[in-house]
Amino acid sequence: MGFLKGCWSSLQGLRIRINDEKGLQYAALWVTACIHLHAFALDHEDMQFVNRDTFYKKGQKIAKKERREYAEWRAEQELAALEGEINAGGRGEIELLEGKIKREELKKELLAYLDAQRR
């Protein structure tokens, strides 16, 4: 029980009076839920179920789509900058564009890092 309390802080603060059937059932359900969540986390920690996990697959598909859309957007922005479509006098627009590009670069690096961690 101590190991679970270390992983699930809600068990540390579980202050229930178990002086009737309702309190006993509530505490038992709470502990059972934590045990099931812990087992689920352990099963997925070693990526054992990744190939069958539809939630994970959907997330990977969305991330791949976002990376493709970002690459297309980035190419469009670079082309627009080269063609002079961005007003050189509007420094605010350029800073905004630079900020968006930086945010997308950081997002790409984070996704690559998370993808490497799962392998």
DRENTORKOL-3810 file (N, C-alpha, C; in nm, 4 decimals):
REM DRENTORKOL-3810
@n.u->0.0826; n.v->-0.1196; n.w->0.0000; ca.u->0.0000; ca.v->0.0000; ca.w->0.0000; c.u->0.0868; c.v->0.1257; c.w->0.0000
@n.u->0.2013; n.v->0.1191; n.w->0.0658; ca.u->0.2900; ca.v->0.2345; ca.w->0.0706; c.u->0.3403; c.v->0.2731; c.w->-0.0674
@n.u->0.3680; n.v->0.1726; n.w->-0.1527; ca.u->0.4139; ca.v->0.1996; ca.w->-0.2882; c.u->0.3060; c.v->0.2730; c.w->-0.3665
@n.u->0.1825; n.v->0.2288; n.w->-0.3552; ca.u->0.0716; ca.v->0.2952; ca.w->-0.4248; c.u->0.0517; c.v->0.4367; c.w->-0.3721
@n.u->0.0675; n.v->0.4544; n.w->-0.2420; ca.u->0.0503; ca.v->0.5885; ca.w->-0.1849; c.u->0.1574; c.v->0.6834; c.w->-0.2372
@n.u->0.2754; n.v->0.6294; n.w->-0.2678; ca.u->0.3808; ca.v->0.7118; ca.w->-0.3240; c.u->0.3511; c.v->0.7522; c.w->-0.4674
@n.u->0.2825; n.v->0.6666; n.w->-0.5402; ca.u->0.2494; ca.v->0.6944; ca.w->-0.6808; c.u->0.1205; c.v->0.7733; c.w->-0.6960
@n.u->0.0270; n.v->0.7511; n.w->-0.6099; ca.u->-0.1047; ca.v->0.8155; ca.w->-0.6196; c.u->-0.1278; c.v->0.8984; c.w->-0.4947
@n.u->-0.0949; n.v->1.0254; n.w->-0.5065; ca.u->-0.1005; ca.v->1.1134; ca.w->-0.3899; c.u->-0.2419; c.v->1.1254; c.w->-0.3334
@n.u->-0.3430; n.v->1.0953; n.w->-0.4128; ca.u->-0.4800; ca.v->1.1035; ca.w->-0.3608; c.u->-0.5021; c.v->1.0015; c.w->-0.2497
@n.u->-0.4232; n.v->0.8955; n.w->-0.2488; ca.u->-0.4360; ca.v->0.7971; ca.w->-0.1409; c.u->-0.3762; c.v->0.8493; c.w->-0.0108
@n.u->-0.2769; n.v->0.9385; n.w->-0.0223; ca.u->-0.2161; ca.v->0.9944; ca.w->0.0974; c.u->-0.3151; c.v->1.0823; c.w->0.1726
@n.u->-0.3960; n.v->1.1532; n.w->0.0968; ca.u->-0.4909; ca.v->1.2446; ca.w->0.1598; c.u->-0.6304; c.v->1.1874; c.w->0.1718
@n.u->-0.6442; n.v->1.0581; n.w->0.1540; ca.u->-0.7753; ca.v->0.9950; ca.w->0.1608; c.u->-0.8192; c.v->0.9867; c.w->0.3065
@n.u->-0.9004; n.v->1.0809; n.w->0.3466; ca.u->-0.9476; ca.v->1.0885; ca.w->0.4847; c.u->-1.0970; c.v->1.0565; c.w->0.4869
@n.u->-1.1247; n.v->0.9331; n.w->0.5139; ca.u->-1.2642; ca.v->0.8881; ca.w->0.5134; c.u->-1.2918; c.v->0.8154; c.w->0.6445
@n.u->-1.4048; n.v->0.8471; n.w->0.6995; ca.u->-1.4492; ca.v->0.7718; ca.w->0.8174; c.u->-1.5141; c.v->0.6432; c.w->0.7687
@n.u->-1.4559; n.v->0.5343; n.w->0.8082; ca.u->-1.5100; ca.v->0.4054; ca.w->0.7670; c.u->-1.5868; c.v->0.3489; c.w->0.8864
@n.u->-1.7004; n.v->0.4119; n.w->0.9113; ca.u->-1.7828; ca.v->0.3657; ca.w->1.0225; c.u->-1.9192; c.v->0.3153; c.w->0.9748
@n.u->-1.9363; n.v->0.3080; n.w->0.8435; ca.u->-2.0581; ca.v->0.2495; ca.w->0.7890; c.u->-2.0269; c.v->0.1865; c.w->0.6536
@n.u->-2.1243; n.v->0.1212; n.w->0.5949; ca.u->-2.1066; ca.v->0.0506; ca.w->0.4686; c.u->-2.0687; c.v->0.1464; c.w->0.3546
@n.u->-2.1304; n.v->0.2638; n.w->0.3516; ca.u->-2.1057; ca.v->0.3608; ca.w->0.2455; c.u->-1.9600; c.v->0.4092; c.w->0.2465
@n.u->-1.9062; n.v->0.4405; n.w->0.3623; ca.u->-1.7678; ca.v->0.4840; ca.w->0.3746; c.u->-1.6704; c.v->0.3747; c.w->0.3348
@n.u->-1.7004; n.v->0.2516; n.w->0.3734; ca.u->-1.6158; ca.v->0.1379; ca.w->0.3384; c.u->-1.6154; c.v->0.1159; c.w->0.1873
@n.u->-1.7316; n.v->0.1233; n.w->0.1255; ca.u->-1.7411; ca.v->0.1056; ca.w->-0.0196; c.u->-1.6653; c.v->0.2162; c.w->-0.0933
@n.u->-1.6800; n.v->0.3387; n.w->-0.0472; ca.u->-1.6116; ca.v->0.4516; ca.w->-0.1107; c.u->-1.4601; c.v->0.4325; c.w->-0.1046
@n.u->-1.4083; n.v->0.3983; n.w->0.0111; ca.u->-1.2640; ca.v->0.3791; ca.w->0.0269; c.u->-1.2154; c.v->0.2622; c.w->-0.0589
@n.u->-1.2911; n.v->0.1537; n.w->-0.0608; ca.u->-1.2521; ca.v->0.0371; ca.w->-0.1406; c.u->-1.2506; c.v->0.0715; c.w->-0.2899
@n.u->-1.3500; n.v->0.1451; n.w->-0.3362; ca.u->-1.3541; ca.v->0.1838; ca.w->-0.4771; c.u->-1.2384; c.v->0.2775; c.w->-0.5125
@n.u->-1.2068; n.v->0.3680; n.w->-0.4224; ca.u->-1.0974; ca.v->0.4621; ca.w->-0.4470; c.u->-0.9643; c.v->0.3881; c.w->-0.4592
@n.u->-0.9378; n.v->0.2975; n.w->-0.3672; ca.u->-0.8136; ca.v->0.2203; ca.w->-0.3697; c.u->-0.8092; c.v->0.1309; c.w->-0.4933
@n.u->-0.9227; n.v->0.0677; n.w->-0.5254; ca.u->-0.9303; ca.v->-0.0188; ca.w->-0.6435; c.u->-0.9023; c.v->0.0603; c.w->-0.7708
@n.u->-0.9574; n.v->0.1798; n.w->-0.7809; ca.u->-0.9340; ca.v->0.2643; ca.w->-0.8983; c.u->-0.7851; c.v->0.2971; c.w->-0.9111
@n.u->-0.7202; n.v->0.3282; n.w->-0.8003; ca.u->-0.5773; ca.v->0.3591; ca.w->-0.8038; c.u->-0.4955; c.v->0.2367; c.w->-0.8451
@n.u->-0.5354; n.v->0.1200; n.w->-0.7989; ca.u->-0.4652; ca.v->-0.0037; ca.w->-0.8366; c.u->-0.4780; c.v->-0.0273; c.w->-0.9865
@n.u->-0.5981; n.v->-0.0098; n.w->-1.0408; ca.u->-0.6197; ca.v->-0.0303; ca.w->-1.1841; c.u->-0.5428; c.v->0.0727; c.w->-1.2669
@n.u->-0.5430; n.v->0.1971; n.w->-1.2238; ca.u->-0.4675; ca.v->0.3000; ca.w->-1.2955; c.u->-0.3178; c.v->0.2700; c.w->-1.2915
@n.u->-0.2719; n.v->0.2214; n.w->-1.1777; ca.u->-0.1306; ca.v->0.1879; ca.w->-1.1641; c.u->-0.0944; c.v->0.0721; c.w->-1.2574
@n.u->-0.1787; n.v->-0.0286; n.w->-1.2633; ca.u->-0.1541; ca.v->-0.1423; ca.w->-1.3521; c.u->-0.1548; c.v->-0.0971; c.w->-1.4986
@n.u->-0.2494; n.v->-0.0104; n.w->-1.5327; ca.u->-0.2566; ca.v->0.0437; ca.w->-1.6689; c.u->-0.1286; c.v->0.1191; c.w->-1.7026
@n.u->-0.0832; n.v->0.2025; n.w->-1.6104; ca.u->0.0388; ca.v->0.2810; ca.w->-1.6342; c.u->0.1596; c.v->0.1897; c.w->-1.6511
@n.u->0.1708; n.v->0.0867; n.w->-1.5695; ca.u->0.2832; ca.v->-0.0062; ca.w->-1.5811; c.u->0.2794; c.v->-0.0813; c.w->-1.7134
@n.u->0.1609; n.v->-0.1219; n.w->-1.7576; ca.u->0.1478; ca.v->-0.1924; ca.w->-1.8851; c.u->0.1920; c.v->-0.1049; c.w->-2.0017
@n.u->0.1639; n.v->0.0229; n.w->-1.9940; ca.u->0.1948; ca.v->0.1125; ca.w->-2.1043; c.u->0.3323; c.v->0.1778; c.w->-2.0908
@n.u->0.3943; n.v->0.1648; n.w->-1.9759; ca.u->0.5246; ca.v->0.2271; ca.w->-1.9531; c.u->0.6323; c.v->0.1698; c.w->-2.0448
@n.u->0.6282; n.v->0.0400; n.w->-2.0701; ca.u->0.7297; ca.v->-0.0224; ca.w->-2.1542; c.u->0.6869; c.v->-0.0320; c.w->-2.3005
@n.u->0.5819; n.v->0.0397; n.w->-2.3360; ca.u->0.5309; ca.v->0.0466; ca.w->-2.4728; c.u->0.4884; c.v->-0.0900; c.w->-2.5267
@n.u->0.4494; n.v->-0.1767; n.w->-2.4376; ca.u->0.4093; ca.v->-0.3116; ca.w->-2.4737; c.u->0.2822; c.v->-0.3121; c.w->-2.5591
@n.u->0.1918; n.v->-0.2192; n.w->-2.5342; ca.u->0.0634; ca.v->-0.2182; ca.w->-2.6020; c.u->0.0513; c.v->-0.1093; c.w->-2.7086
@n.u->0.1620; n.v->-0.0484; n.w->-2.7466; ca.u->0.1573; ca.v->0.0643; ca.w->-2.8395; c.u->0.0937; c.v->0.0244; c.w->-2.9722
@n.u->0.1280; n.v->-0.0913; n.w->-3.0230; ca.u->0.0757; ca.v->-0.1331; ca.w->-3.1533; c.u->-0.0744; c.v->-0.1559; c.w->-3.1515
@n.u->-0.1316; n.v->-0.1814; n.w->-3.0343; ca.u->-0.2756; ca.v->-0.2034; ca.w->-3.0237; c.u->-0.3496; c.v->-0.0855; c.w->-2.9634
@n.u->-0.2778; n.v->0.0150; n.w->-2.9183; ca.u->-0.3393; ca.v->0.1283; ca.w->-2.8492; c.u->-0.3910; c.v->0.2301; c.w->-2.9509
@n.u->-0.5220; n.v->0.2334; n.w->-2.9709; ca.u->-0.5807; ca.v->0.3228; ca.w->-3.0715; c.u->-0.5646; c.v->0.4693; c.w->-3.0322
@n.u->-0.5687; n.v->0.4996; n.w->-2.9037; ca.u->-0.5509; ca.v->0.6373; ca.w->-2.8574; c.u->-0.4119; c.v->0.6881; c.w->-2.8969
@n.u->-0.3111; n.v->0.6061; n.w->-2.8742; ca.u->-0.1743; ca.v->0.6433; ca.w->-2.9079; c.u->-0.1582; c.v->0.6577; c.w->-3.0589
@n.u->-0.2133; n.v->0.5620; n.w->-3.1343; ca.u->-0.2039; ca.v->0.5679; ca.w->-3.2801; c.u->-0.2702; c.v->0.6940; c.w->-3.3356
@n.u->-0.3859; n.v->0.7288; n.w->-3.2802; ca.u->-0.4559; ca.v->0.8493; ca.w->-3.3252; c.u->-0.3713; c.v->0.9730; c.w->-3.2960
@n.u->-0.3096; n.v->0.9773; n.w->-3.1782; ca.u->-0.2228; ca.v->1.0897; ca.w->-3.1428; c.u->-0.1043; c.v->1.1005; c.w->-3.2374
@n.u->-0.0443; n.v->0.9879; n.w->-3.2734; ca.u->0.0671; ca.v->0.9883; ca.w->-3.3670; c.u->0.0226; c.v->1.0378; c.w->-3.5042
@n.u->-0.0970; n.v->0.9975; n.w->-3.5461; ca.u->-0.1504; ca.v->1.0407; ca.w->-3.6757; c.u->-0.1725; c.v->1.1918; c.w->-3.6768
@n.u->-0.2278; n.v->1.2436; n.w->-3.5678; ca.u->-0.2507; ca.v->1.3879; ca.w->-3.5563; c.u->-0.1183; c.v->1.4634; c.w->-3.5570
@n.u->-0.0195; n.v->1.4126; n.w->-3.4834; ca.u->0.1116; ca.v->1.4774; ca.w->-3.4787; c.u->0.1771; c.v->1.4776; c.w->-3.6163
@n.u->0.1637; n.v->1.3682; n.w->-3.6909; ca.u->0.2202; ca.v->1.3601; ca.w->-3.8257; c.u->0.1522; c.v->1.4617; c.w->-3.9176
@n.u->0.0201; n.v->1.4727; n.w->-3.9067; ca.u->-0.0544; ca.v->1.5691; ca.w->-3.9881; c.u->-0.0107; c.v->1.7119; c.w->-3.9547
@n.u->0.0051; n.v->1.7417; n.w->-3.8242; ca.u->0.0480; ca.v->1.8755; ca.w->-3.7836; c.u->0.1882; c.v->1.9075; c.w->-3.8345
@n.u->0.2776; n.v->1.8088; n.w->-3.8323; ca.u->0.4127; ca.v->1.8315; ca.w->-3.8836; c.u->0.4095; c.v->1.8607; c.w->-4.0334
@n.u->0.3259; n.v->1.7869; n.w->-4.1070; ca.u->0.3140; ca.v->1.8096; ca.w->-4.2511; c.u->0.2557; c.v->1.9485; c.w->-4.2787
@n.u->0.1506; n.v->1.9848; n.w->-4.2054; ca.u->0.0898; ca.v->2.1164; ca.w->-4.2233; c.u->0.1882; c.v->2.2273; c.w->-4.1878
@n.u->0.2668; n.v->2.2059; n.w->-4.0831; ca.u->0.3660; ca.v->2.3060; ca.w->-4.0444; c.u->0.4708; c.v->2.3224; c.w->-4.1533
@n.u->0.5170; n.v->2.2103; n.w->-4.2101; ca.u->0.6175; ca.v->2.2178; ca.w->-4.3165; c.u->0.5617; c.v->2.2947; c.w->-4.4362
@n.u->0.4357; n.v->2.2704; n.w->-4.4692; ca.u->0.3731; ca.v->2.3434; ca.w->-4.5798; c.u->0.3612; c.v->2.4920; c.w->-4.5460
@n.u->0.3183; n.v->2.5211; n.w->-4.4247; ca.u->0.3042; ca.v->2.6609; ca.w->-4.3816; c.u->0.4387; c.v->2.7321; c.w->-4.3844
@n.u->0.5392; n.v->2.6648; n.w->-4.3327; ca.u->0.6740; ca.v->2.7230; ca.w->-4.3276; c.u->0.7248; c.v->2.7534; c.w->-4.4677
@n.u->0.7022; n.v->2.6600; n.w->-4.5616; ca.u->0.7451; ca.v->2.6814; ca.w->-4.6991; c.u->0.6720; c.v->2.8008; c.w->-4.7599
@n.u->0.5433; n.v->2.8130; n.w->-4.7319; ca.u->0.4665; ca.v->2.9267; ca.w->-4.7821; c.u->0.5189; c.v->3.0586; c.w->-4.7263
@n.u->0.5499; n.v->3.0601; n.w->-4.5967; ca.u->0.5989; ca.v->3.1824; ca.w->-4.5335; c.u->0.7357; c.v->3.2219; c.w->-4.5872
@n.u->0.8204; n.v->3.1246; n.w->-4.6080; ca.u->0.9529; ca.v->3.1546; ca.w->-4.6615; c.u->0.9425; c.v->3.2059; c.w->-4.8044
@n.u->0.8531; n.v->3.1457; n.w->-4.8814; ca.u->0.8321; ca.v->3.1920; ca.w->-5.0184; c.u->0.7769; c.v->3.3342; c.w->-5.0189
@n.u->0.6816; n.v->3.3601; n.w->-4.9310; ca.u->0.6237; ca.v->3.4940; ca.w->-4.9219; c.u->0.7296; c.v->3.5963; c.w->-4.8832
@n.u->0.8171; n.v->3.5595; n.w->-4.7926; ca.u->0.9236; ca.v->3.6513; ca.w->-4.7509; c.u->1.0186; c.v->3.6781; c.w->-4.8662
@n.u->1.0497; n.v->3.5740; n.w->-4.9413; ca.u->1.1398; ca.v->3.5912; ca.w->-5.0551; c.u->1.0774; c.v->3.6766; c.w->-5.1643
@n.u->0.9490; n.v->3.6638; n.w->-5.1824; ca.u->0.8814; ca.v->3.7398; ca.w->-5.2867; c.u->0.8487; c.v->3.8822; c.w->-5.2431
@n.u->0.8758; n.v->3.9132; n.w->-5.1195; ca.u->0.8537; ca.v->4.0486; ca.w->-5.0710; c.u->0.7092; c.v->4.0777; c.w->-5.0366
@n.u->0.6287; n.v->3.9745; n.w->-5.0125; ca.u->0.4885; ca.v->3.9967; ca.w->-4.9789; c.u->0.4710; c.v->4.0499; c.w->-4.8372
@n.u->0.5714; n.v->4.0275; n.w->-4.7540; ca.u->0.5633; ca.v->4.0787; ca.w->-4.6174; c.u->0.6144; c.v->4.2221; c.w->-4.6194
@n.u->0.5379; n.v->4.3094; n.w->-4.5673; ca.u->0.5722; ca.v->4.4515; ca.w->-4.5667; c.u->0.6955; c.v->4.4739; c.w->-4.4800
@n.u->0.8034; n.v->4.5206; n.w->-4.5439; ca.u->0.9286; ca.v->4.5423; ca.w->-4.4715; c.u->0.9153; c.v->4.6511; c.w->-4.3666
@n.u->0.8243; n.v->4.7463; n.w->-4.3867; ca.u->0.8063; ca.v->4.8536; ca.w->-4.2897; c.u->0.7265; c.v->4.8099; c.w->-4.1682
@n.u->0.6531; n.v->4.6998; n.w->-4.1761; ca.u->0.5706; ca.v->4.6520; ca.w->-4.0651; c.u->0.6475; c.v->4.5567; c.w->-3.9773
@n.u->0.7302; n.v->4.6099; n.w->-3.8882; ca.u->0.8159; ca.v->4.5277; ca.w->-3.8020; c.u->0.7334; c.v->4.4341; c.w->-3.7142
@n.u->0.6133; n.v->4.4760; n.w->-3.6765; ca.u->0.5284; ca.v->4.3913; ca.w->-3.5914; c.u->0.4901; c.v->4.2620; c.w->-3.6602
@n.u->0.4627; n.v->4.2692; n.w->-3.7908; ca.u->0.4276; ca.v->4.1491; ca.w->-3.8663; c.u->0.5457; c.v->4.0531; c.w->-3.8736
@n.u->0.6633; n.v->4.1076; n.w->-3.8932; ca.u->0.7830; ca.v->4.0241; ca.w->-3.9023; c.u->0.8102; c.v->3.9568; c.w->-3.7680
@n.u->0.7994; n.v->4.0317; n.w->-3.6590; ca.u->0.8207; ca.v->3.9739; ca.w->-3.5262; c.u->0.7180; c.v->3.8661; c.w->-3.4961
@n.u->0.5943; n.v->3.8899; n.w->-3.5368; ca.u->0.4894; ca.v->3.7901; ca.w->-3.5167; c.u->0.5216; c.v->3.6638; c.w->-3.5951
@n.u->0.5629; n.v->3.6796; n.w->-3.7176; ca.u->0.6005; ca.v->3.5657; ca.w->-3.8005; c.u->0.7194; c.v->3.4916; c.w->-3.7400
@n.u->0.8194; n.v->3.5655; n.w->-3.6944; ca.u->0.9360; ca.v->3.5022; ca.w->-3.6323; c.u->0.8956; c.v->3.4250; c.w->-3.5077
@n.u->0.8033; n.v->3.4804; n.w->-3.4301; ca.u->0.7551; ca.v->3.4118; ca.w->-3.3106; c.u->0.6819; c.v->3.2835; c.w->-3.3447
@n.u->0.5985; n.v->3.2886; n.w->-3.4482; ca.u->0.5261; ca.v->3.1680; ca.w->-3.4915; c.u->0.6234; c.v->3.0611; c.w->-3.5395
@n.u->0.7230; n.v->3.1033; n.w->-3.6147; ca.u->0.8220; ca.v->3.0073; ca.w->-3.6642; c.u->0.8968; c.v->2.9438; c.w->-3.5483
@n.u->0.9378; n.v->3.0240; n.w->-3.4512; ca.u->1.0099; ca.v->2.9715; ca.w->-3.3347; c.u->0.9226; c.v->2.8738; c.w->-3.2562
@n.u->0.7949; n.v->2.9098; n.w->-3.2372; ca.u->0.7035; ca.v->2.8216; ca.w->-3.1652; c.u->0.6898; c.v->2.6874; c.w->-3.2366
@n.u->0.6779; n.v->2.6905; n.w->-3.3677; ca.u->0.6640; ca.v->2.5667; ca.w->-3.4443; c.u->0.7931; c.v->2.4846; c.w->-3.4401
@n.u->0.9083; n.v->2.5517; n.w->-3.4407; ca.u->1.0355; ca.v->2.4795; ca.w->-3.4289; c.u->1.0457; c.v->2.4092; c.w->-3.2940
@n.u->1.0075; n.v->2.4793; n.w->-3.1875; ca.u->1.0104; ca.v->2.4195; ca.w->-3.0540; c.u->0.9127; c.v->2.3029; c.w->-3.0431
@n.u->0.7957; n.v->2.3208; n.w->-3.1021; ca.u->0.6961; ca.v->2.2140; ca.w->-3.1014; c.u->0.7498; c.v->2.0912; c.w->-3.1742
@n.u->0.8142; n.v->2.1138; n.w->-3.2887; ca.u->0.8714; ca.v->2.0039; ca.w->-3.3663; c.u->0.9785; c.v->1.9308; c.w->-3.2853
@n.u->1.0652; n.v->2.0067; n.w->-3.2169; ca.u->1.1697; ca.v->1.9460; ca.w->-3.1351; c.u->1.1106; c.v->1.8660; c.w->-3.0191
@n.u->1.0057; n.v->1.9193; n.w->-2.9561; ca.u->0.9408; ca.v->1.8481; ca.w->-2.8455; c.u->0.8807; c.v->1.7178; c.w->-2.8936
@n.u->0.8110; n.v->1.7211; n.w->-3.0063; ca.u->0.7510; ca.v->1.5992; ca.w->-3.0603; c.u->0.8570; c.v->1.4972; c.w->-3.0980
@n.u->0.9676; n.v->1.5422; n.w->-3.1554; ca.u->1.0769; ca.v->1.4513; ca.w->-3.1898; c.u->1.1363; c.v->1.3895; c.w->-3.0633
@n.u->1.1525; n.v->1.4698; n.w->-2.9583; ca.u->1.2051; ca.v->1.4189; ca.w->-2.8317; c.u->1.1117; c.v->1.3143; c.w->-2.7716
@n.u->0.9811; n.v->1.3443; n.w->-2.7699; ca.u->0.8847; ca.v->1.2497; ca.w->-2.7146; c.u->0.8804; c.v->1.1219; c.w->-2.7966
@n.u->0.8925; n.v->1.1329; n.w->-2.9271; ca.u->0.8922; ca.v->1.0166; ca.w->-3.0131; c.u->1.0161; c.v->0.9314; c.w->-2.9857
@n.u->1.1319; n.v->0.9968; n.w->-2.9650; ca.u->1.2544; ca.v->0.9239; ca.w->-2.9336; c.u->1.2453; c.v->0.8552; c.w->-2.7975
@n.u->1.1766; n.v->0.9164; n.w->-2.7023; ca.u->1.1622; ca.v->0.8587; ca.w->-2.5687; c.u->1.0786; c.v->0.7317; c.w->-2.5712
@n.u->0.9838; n.v->0.7249; n.w->-2.6628; ca.u->0.8963; ca.v->0.6074; ca.w->-2.6667; c.u->0.9660; c.v->0.4878; c.w->-2.7266
@n.u->1.0770; n.v->0.5117; n.w->-2.7982; ca.u->1.1491; ca.v->0.3992; ca.w->-2.8629; c.u->1.2452; c.v->0.3389; c.w->-2.7726
END
